[in-house]
Structures are given as C-alpha cells and as structure tokens.
Amino acid sequence: MAAVWALGINHQTAPLDVRGRFAFALDQVPEALRRFRAALARQPEAALLSTCNRTELYCAADEPLIEPAIDWLAQTGGVSADTLMQHAYVLREDAAARHAFRVASGLDSMVLGEAQILGQLKDAVRAADAAGALGTTLHQLFQRSFAVAKQVRTSTDIGAHSISMAAAAVRLASQLFEDLRDIRILFVGAGEMIELAATHFAARQPRAMAVANRTLERGEKLAARFGAEVMRLSDLPARLHEFDAVISCTASTLPLIGLGMVESALKRRRHRPIFMVDLAVPRDIEAEVKALDDVYLYTVDDLAAVVQAGKDHRQAAVAQAEAIIDAGVQSFMHWLRQRDPHAGVVGLIRDLQAQSEAWQQAELARARRLLAKGASPEEALQALARGLTHKMLHGALAELHSGDEASRRHTADVVARLFLRGRPQGAATPPEPSAMPR
C-alpha cells in the first residue's frame, strides 16, 4: 500500500512571520515541486498548498520519506529542521487523508466554513499536475476531497453566517470611521483576495477607490470593475498620504510599504489616522508600522477574533461535516488497500502475530498459576508445551475433520506444507477420520 503523508504549518501552529518564510506564490509551486522531488531520491507524488494561513506538502510513495521532506522544507525556509518542527505537523495515512478533507471542507480554516480554500486547493492540485508530480494516489485523494467538500457544503450549514477576511476588514473600518462614504481607499495588488475586499468595500460606496499593482494592465482590469483609479506600485511613496484606508495583498517576498513611507504620509496628513489591513503572507507592510500613532494596522492573524463571529451558529453543523469526512476517509483508505496486491497478506501476517502473542501470554499465565499452586517447573513446562501445541494445531485438525473428501485432501496438502516440511513428498495423504487425534 502506498504511504500517504502530509507535512505542514498553519495559522494554529505558526505565527505570521514564520508562515511568511514558507510562503509560495502559485506560479512558484510547479518549480518548487520539481526541486522537492529532485531532492528526494525516490521522487514521491507531491502537491504543495500555500495560502496566507498554511503551507502544506502532501505526498505519496512506496515508503514514507518524511525526514528528507522536513529537511527540504526547512532549507527552503532558511531554518533548521528542529526549528521547523517546533511549528510543523506530520500526518500519516488516514490522518493525512482526514486533514485534506477537512481543509477542503473549510473545517481547518481560520474562518470556519469559508469556501475560498477549496479554490486554492484546486489551484494547488492543477499546479502539481502541471509539474508532473501528481500520481494516481494523490489524484484520488484530492478528487475525493473535492467531492467530500461539495457534500459538506450542500448537506450542512457549515458555511452559514461565515464572515470572510474581506468582510472583517470592512467591519473594522466601520468601527474607526464614522461613515465609509467619506473615505478614500487604496487597494495594493489585484489578486483574488483584493478583488473580494474591493467588492465588500465598494458596496459601502466610499468617496474614492484606487488600485496599485505591479502589472498596470491587470490593475486596470480590476479598477474598471469598480470605477476605481489605477496607479503603479512605484507611485506609492508619493501618494500614500491621499488615502484613509489601505488594503494590501500581493505575492511580494519583501514589504512594499515601509516604516519611513508611512511616517512621511502621516506628516503630510497632519496625523489624520490611516486604517491599514495587510492580508499578505509574507507581509506587505513592515511590522514596525503598527507601533506608529494614528496607524491602525491589522494582519490576517489580527482578524481572527472578528472572523470567529457566528462560529457558535455553525458548530451544530460541524458534527455532520465530520461524519461525512469520516465516511470519505474510510472509502479512500479502502481504495488504497485494494490497490495493494499484498495488503491481504500483510493483514493476515499481522493477525497471525497477534494471535500467537495472545496464545503465548495465555499459556504463560497458566504455567505461572501452576507454579504458584506448587507444581514443579517440569510439570509447568510440560503443560505450557501441551497448551501451545493444542492451540496451534486445533484449527488445522478441525478443518481436516470437516468437509467432503476433496476439501479434506486440499486441506491436508496445505497442512502438510505448513507443518510437515521435512517429510517425504506424498506423505500428506489425509488419514481416516477415525485415526485422527481428537
């Protein structure tokens, strides 16, 4: 049976700055997977999911390759393996499958029941496929996770009352500004998260909106949807002071808005407050900005308390969702075992070892009781040998007594191969029932 495992960090195990070290933009994923598989001798099936809340490697191979996977991810993030494992988790077999299903269904998200993660997971799977890293096992795992997520979404109320990051940002802005219709908002970036945030803020009809993006064409496309102005990222230092609210989420590996830039903007604003939301991982806005007076800076982790609103209303649906996920996990593990031609033999060996261990312990206990009652060591040993022999032969002898002549001959053949290996060929002819020991 192929070994399936997951290695990752998320918002529950690692702070934002740690997650930032292991963040991958979607267009970086195929190359990262090629490097990962090249670093491991056996090149496992692999998929890499990286969002603002998590970075996870899902793998499948003939044997677990967890240690080299940890080493590769730690090296990628520029930390030691020990440092990584202070924040990471490793999940194997059914636990890995259950985690994938829970992630796809929104049960492992900061926003319980949010739907965005499913699209992000599908993007990650497409990227793995493009890198040639997606084999039969992971393909099945993820297709089943999508099906489970769909069933959870349609059969339960897990998504009811869900508050997105974008909606949480609007709620916080409403607490700071008396009327959002009076403010000017700058969106930095033009990706899915910024599009969602712009949609929520546009519904409040702010005084003006602008989009700053590295690629002007993409920025223009988003700005046109909301009647917003478009600007280049290089214009930020000169124009930041014009905006009352800044919502940023790009794939930049370094901060785009630094402490000096914000200090300069505050002076030009005569210290009128600026509301800032950094939805990027790694950060778009330097962490030191938060310490400035008149700046209200929130990160994805800061929004956690807000997005938990309504969580109690969804808890009743969690049990239903977990039941659907459990069924999906059992189905996937059954499929995985069926693919392994040796799975039945492995299970039989395991059962035989467990049975023999149980017999051994039972006869040892019986021998100890005999000794405690005053029996000699020789008597206890003889009883131990007889008991083990009886238990070992009982099933075979019972089968030789039952069935028709053809089945008895077949059983005798098997028993002879198992127990009489030293006897000459042909010695396995079944004795007459009356001659068998009882």
C-alpha positions, 0 to 999 in steps of 0.5 A: 500500500502506498504511504500517504503523508502530509507535512505542514504549518498553519495559522494554529501552529505558526505565527505570521512571520514564520508562515511568511518564510514558507510562503509560495506564490502559485506560479512558484509551486510547479518549480518548487515541486520539481526541486522537492522531488529532485531532492528526494531520491525516490521522487514521491507524488507531491502537491504543495498548498500555500495560502496566507494561513498554511503551507502544506506538502502532501505526498505519496510513495512506496515508503514514507520519506518524511525526514528528507521532506522536513529537511527540504522544507526547512532549507527552503525556509532558511531554518533548521529542521528542529526549528521547523518542527517546533511549528510543523505537523506530520500526518500519516495515512488516514490522518493525512487523508482526514486533514485534506478533507477537512481543509477542503471542507473549510473545517481547518480554516481560520474562518470556519466554513469559508469556501475560498480554500477549496479554490486554492486547493484546486489551484494547488492540485492543477499546479502539481499536475502541471509539474508532473508530480501528481500520481494516481494516489494523490489524484484520488485523494484530492478528487475525493476531497473535492467531492467530500467538500461539495457534500459538506457544503450542500448537506450542512450549514457549515458555511452559514453566517461565515464572515470572510477576511474581506468582510472583517476588514470592512467591519473594522473600518466601520468601527474607526470611521464614522461613515465609509462614504467619506473615505478614500481607499487604496487597494495594493495588488489585484489578486483574488483576495483584493478583488473580494475586499474591493467588492465588500468595500465598494458596496459601502460606496466610499468617496474614492477607490484606487488600485496599485499593482505591479502589472498596470494592465491587470490593475486596470482590469480590476479598477474598471470593475469598480470605477476605481483609479489605477496607479503603479506600485512605484507611485506609492511613496508619493501618494500614500498620504491621499488615502484613509484606508489601505488594503494590501495583498500581493505575492511580494517576498519583501514589504512594499510599504515601509516604516519611513513611507508611512511616517512621511504620509502621516506628516503630510496628513497632519496625523489624520489616522490611516486604517491599514489591513495587510492580508499578505503572507509574507507581509506587505507592510513592515511590522514596525508600522503598527507601533506608529500613532494614528496607524491602525494596522491589522494582519490576517492573524489580527482578524481572527477574533472578528472572523470567529463571529457566528462560529457558535451558529455553525458548530451544530453543523460541524458534527455532520461535516465530520461524519461525512469526512469520516465516511470519505476517509474510510472509502479512500483508505479502502481504495488504497488497500485494494490497490495493494496486491499484498495488503491481504497478506500483510493483514493476515501476517499481522493477525497471525502475530497477534494471535500467537502473542495472545496464545503465548501470554495465555499459556504463560499465565497458566504455567505461572498459576501452576507454579504458584499452586506448587507444581514443579517447573517440569510439570509447568513446562510440560503443560505450557508445551501441551497448551501451545501445541493444542492451540496451534494445531486445533484449527488445522485438525478441525478443518481436516475433520470437516468437509467432503473428501476433496476439501479434506485432501486440499486441506491436508496438502496445505497442512502438510506444507505448513507443518510437515516440511521435512517429510517425504513428498506424498506423505500428506495423504489425509488419514481416516477420520477415525485415526485422527487425534481428537 
